[in-house]
Amino acid sequence: MRLIVEQAERLRGTLRVPSDKSISHRATLLGALATGTTRIRNFLWSTDCLATVRCLKGLGIAIEQDETGDLIVHGRGLRGLQAPEATLDCGGSGTTMRLLAGILVGQPFASTLTGNNALQRRPMERIVEPLRQMGAIIHGREEDRFPPLQIQGGDLHGIEYHLPVASAQVKSAILLAALYAAGPTVVHEPAPTRDHTERMLAAMGVDIAVDGTRITLRREAPARPPLPPLDATVPGDLSSAAFFIIGACLLPGSELRVHDVGVNPTRMGLLDVLCKMGAPITLENERIVSGEPVVDIVVRSSPLHAVEVGGEIVPRMIDEFPILAVAATQAEGTTIVRDAAELRVKESDRIAAIVTELGCLGARIEEQPDGFVITGPTSLRGASVEAHGDHRLAMSLAVAGLLATGRTSIEGAECIPDSFPGFEEKLALITERRG
């Protein structure tokens, strides 16, 4: 699929973005482990989240959409999953594979997790190592570094584990396995990462304590009460809102309101950086929805200045670096991104892909081992660019196309529904063209 974007004058209006992908995954998985019926309002019907649904159905979980559009998960309890009759296909979803692995290592059967070509290139030793320390038997390709993953469930024990890389997916895989483990499990993070798993487990009555970057979960046998079902409303995804927020910052005369966006403190890195760059962003109508902070975000256009991004803020905005790079092309000065080597093992090598494709549009951008350097402001020009199978890169290039003279053609845009079904239509609704 090719997405064609032409230069815009401004972005104006109000909109809602798709529901949070991370929360949708986790609510579905935990709903399957609960005893009873979980209702998930505003579930994200994206390719990645549907991969989680498909895998759970393969494990004997009944899941359907009711007449209101809610996702209904008929949980069978911690020990209620059934041995799959076939390999479980996670598509391109790393979240599905890593979190589901944490559940499957506690089951009394064997299973295999696979995915598409892109997922089979993503590193899995980061979950294999701690899960093996807990007693799991897992094998993968190339010295167990890559999928498919063959998992033999069994008895687990708690561990104390220091994450070598700040990763919410790895942390969550360990915590889910800890639901089946004898003794406490302690996870130490090098920096705070998104904490949706911890919030949901606490809401379900699990003994979980968070002390800074130390998370402790206790599920001592035999006192392991069943998990109660969830009744969750998923907020809008800040990662999806980021494309419109930055587009509105950069196009003069823009003013935009994005309703019902989740602003979990562990996800706020991009907004913090944009404020340092001079973006006039306000948060209104603050409230708590299903244990998550939610706001309306109002943004207006303004000149931006360059910043340096690194250290502990990186995990708090790890999905937003492609669109931050677009903002940096228009900021006054030199923006430096460091400590973000994790970007090289996402859906694409995001560092290399960002540098290549924004360079095609005329950006002054240099690749670094753990990030990039961008000098701005730069007048972008339309060109043919490639999405590299990466939904966030594709949407970032679309926003860059709004700024560029002429026409920008984004090849491989069929990956966008992985996280944002209907992106092109939402963008069209708020875009005002020149003339």
N, C-alpha and C positions, 0 to 999 in steps of 0.2 A: 504494500500500500504506500502511495506517495501522498504526503500532505503538503499542499501549496499554501504559503502564507505571504501576504503582501503588507507593505508598510502601512501602519495605522497612525491616526492623529492622536487619539487618546483612548483611555478606558474609563467608562462611566457606568454606574448602576449598582445594583445589589444582586447577590447570588448566594447560593449554597453550594459547597463543594461536596464531593463524595465522602462517605463515611470513612473513619479511620481504619486503615488496612491492618495495622498491628493489633488493634483491639478486636476487630472482627475475627481474625485468626484465633486469638487467644480465647475469646468468649465461646467460639464453636468447639475448640478442643476441650476446654474445661467443662462445657455443657455435656459433652459426650461422657466425661468421667463422673459427672454428678449422678445422683439417684433421683430420677424424676425428669420433668419436662422443663427445659430452658427456653425462654423466649428472648430473641435478640432483635430489637427494633433498630432500623436503619443499618442493617447488615450491608456490607459492601459487596455488591454482586460483580466483583472483578474476576479476571482470569485466575489470579493468584489465590484469592480466598475460595473460589470454587474448587481449586485443587485440594484444599483442606477438606472441604465437604465431600469431594469424591473419595478421598482416602478413608475418611471416617465411615462412609457407606460401605467401603470394601472391608471394613472391620466390624460390620454388623450393626452400625448405628443408623437408626431411622431418622431422616432429616427431611423436612419439607418446608415449603413456603405457604403460609396460610392466606386467607382471603384479604387480610390487611397488608400483606407484603412482608410481614415479619418472618424471620427464620425460626423454625421450631426444631429443637434438637431433643430427641428422646434419649436421655442419658441412661446408661446401663450400669453405672457404678464403676469404681476403680478396677474391678476384676471382671467386668462384663463384656469387654471386647472379645471378638471372635477371631480365630485364625483366618487370615485372608486366603482366598482361593487363588489369587494371582498376585503378581508384583504390584505394589502400590505406587502409582505414578504421580509425582509431585509437580509435574509440569516444569515451570521455570521458577517455582517458589522456594527460595531458600528457607523462609520462615516455616513453611509446611514441613520440609524435610528435617530441619534441626529440632524443632519442637516435638514433632511426632516421634523422632528417634528417642527423645527423653521419656516418652510414654511407653514406647514399645519395649524398651529394655526391662520394664517391670512386668511384662506379660508372660504367661506360661506357654508361649508358642514361638515359632520362628516366623520371620517376615523379611521382606526385601523392599527397600525404598529406592526408586530411581527417579529420573527426571529428563528434561530435554537436554540437548547438547550443551546449552549454556550452563545449566545447573550441574551437569556432570563435569564441568571444568572448575567449579567452585570448591574451595577447600573445606573438607569435613573432618580433618584430623583434630581440629579445635574442639569438636564435641566428642570424637572417638576417645581421646585421651582421658578426659575426666569421667566419662561414662564407664570406661574400662576400669578405672580406679575404684568405681562403685561396685564392680563385679560383673559388668555387662560383657557379653561376647559380641563383638562387631568386627566385620571385615569389609574392606572396600578395595578399590583399584589402586595400583601404584603405591604399595606399602600403606594401604588403608587411608590414603589421603583424599580420594575422590569417590563419588558415587559410581555405580549403585552400592548401597550399604546393605549387607546381609546381617541381620540382627537375630540373635537367639536370646529371648527373654529368660529371666531367672531371678534368683535371690540377690538383692542388693543391700549394700550397707552405706551409711553416711560417710562423707569425707569432708575435709577442709581443703578448699581449692582456691588458689590465687589465679585469676584469669590473666594470661599473658597479654591479651588484647581486650580492650573494652568492647564488649559485644552483648547486647541484650538477648540475642538469639541463643548464644552459648549459655549465658546465665539462666535463661528460661528452661533450656533443655535439662540442665542440672537440677533446677528446682522441681521440675515435673517428675524427674526420676526419683527425687527425694521423697515424693509422696509414697513411694513403694519401698523405701530404704529403712533398714533397722538402724536406729541411732540418728543423731542430728546431722544435718548437712550445713556447712558454712561456706559461703562464696564471698571472696574478696574481689572487688572491682578496682582496676587502676584508676578509673574515673567513673562518675555516675552515668548510667545509661537508662533508657526508657524503662519505667517501672510498672507497666501495665500488668504484668504477670503477678507481681507482688501484691498489687492492689486487689486484683480479683481473688487471689488465694486468701487474703485476709478477709475479704467480704464473704467468703465461703466457710469461714471459721477455722482455717488452717492456722496453726501456731507458727507464725512467721514474724520475725523481728528485723527491722532495718535500722542500722546504726551507722549513718554515713554511707560508706562504701562496703560495709560488712552486712551480709544478709544471712540470717540463721533460720532454718526451717526444721521443725521437730514433728515427727509423726511416729511416736513410739508405739510399737506393737505391745500388747494386743489392743490398746485403746486407740483405735483408728476409726472414728465415726465416719459414716458416709458423707460425701460432699453434698450439700444441698444444691438444688438447681439455681441458676441465675435468672434474673429478670433485668436485662441490660438494654440501655439505649446508647448506641454508638454515636459519639460526636463527629463533626466534620474533621477531616484529616488536615492538620496544619501543613504537612508536606505537599498536599495537593493545592491548598490555598496559596502556598508560596509562589507559584507561577504567576498568579494574578496580582498578588501583593507587589512583587517586584516589577511586573509590567506597569502597574499603576504608578510606582515610584519613578519610573524612568521616562514615561511618555508625558510631556508637559500638558497641563490642564486636566489631568486625570483625577478622579475621585471615586473611590470604590468602598462599598461595605460588604463584608463577607460574614454571613450569619452562622452562628452555632458551631464555632471552631474549637476543638479541644486544644487547651494550652497547658498540658501537663508540664510541670517545671523541667522535667528531663528531656523535653522536646523543644524548648524555647530558644535554643542557641541562635537560630537564624534571626529571630526578631531582635535579640540582644545585639547582634552584629549590625543589623540594619539601622537600629537606633544610633549606634556609634558612628555609622556612616552619614547620619543626618536625616534619615527618613522620618517623616512625620506620621507615626503610627500610633493610634490610640485603641485601647481595649475597653469596650463598653458592655453593659448588661452582664456582668460577671455572675456566674452561678455554678453550682455543682450538679452534675448529671451522672447518675450511676457511679459515683465516686470519683469522677474526673472533672477538673475545672474546665468550664466552657465560657466563651465570650463571643461577642461580635467584634470583628476587626475593621477599623476604618483607616484607610490610607489615602494620602494625597501625594501628588508629584512634588518632587523637590530635588535640587542638585545634591549629589552624593559625593563624599570624599573617601579616599582609600583607607583601608585598615589592614592590620596584620591579624591573621586568625590561626590559632594553634593551641596546643595544650588541652586542658580539660573541657573546653567548649566544643571540641571536634565531635565527640560522641553524641552531643546534644543536638547536632545538626548534620549528622553523617549523610542523610538522604538529600540534603539541600545544597550541596556544593555545586552541582551543575548549574542551578539557577543563580546561585551567588556569583558564579563566574560571569554570567551575563550581566549582572549588576555591576561587577567590577570593570567591565569594558567601558562603562559610562561614568565611572567615578573619577574624580580628579586626583591624580597621583598614582602611586604604585601599590597595588594590593598583593599581599603575600599570604599564601596558604601553606602551612607546614603541619607536620605530625598527622597527616591524613593518608598514610600509605594504605589503609584499609580500603580506600576507594579503588584500588587496583584489583580487588577480588569481589566486586559487586557484579551486577548483571553484565557489565563490561568492565574493561580496565578504564575506569572513569577518568583517571588523570590523563592517560594518553588520548582517549576519545574526545574529551573536552578540549584539549590543546589542539588536536587536529581539526576538529569541526569548527570551533570558533575562529581558528586561524584562517579557514576557508572563507569566513565572512569578513575578514579584515582585522580581527582582534590582534593586539600586540600581547601575545601570551607565550610564556616559556615554561616548559615542563621541568619539574624537579622530581627527585626520587619519591618524596612524600607529599607532593602538592604541586603548586604552580605559582607563577608570578605574572600579574597582569598590569599593564600600564594604560591608563585612560586619561581623559575620555577619547574614544575612537569612533569615527563614523563607520558603521557597518554597511556592507553592501550585500545584496541578495546573491545567493549562489546555491548550487546543489550540494547538500550535505547528507550524512548517513547517520542513522539512529543507533547502529551497532547492536540491535536487539535490546536496547535499554530504554524503558519507558520514560524514566526521568530525564535522560539526555534528549529524547525526542521532544518532550514538552518544553524543555529549556531552549532548544533550538527554535521552536515555534515562537516563543517570546522574543528571542533574538531577531526573528524574522519580522516581527512587528516594528522593530527599530530600524531595520536595514532598508536602504533604498532598493527599489525594484522588487523582485520576487524571489522568495526562498523556497526551495523544493527539498522536503525532508523525506528521504528514501527509508523504507523499513518502518513506517509509522504504525504498522499493525500491532506493535508491542504496547501502544499506549493504554489499551484496556486492561493491561496487567494490573494497573492501579487506579486508572481514571477513565471508566466508561463515559462516553459523551463529552470528552474534553473539547473537541473541535466545536461542538454546538454551544457549550458554555462560553468559550472564547468569543464566538461570533456574536453572542447576545450582548456583550459589554464593549465591543470594539466599535469605535467610530472612525470611519475612513476619511482620508483627505479628499477635499472637493465635495 
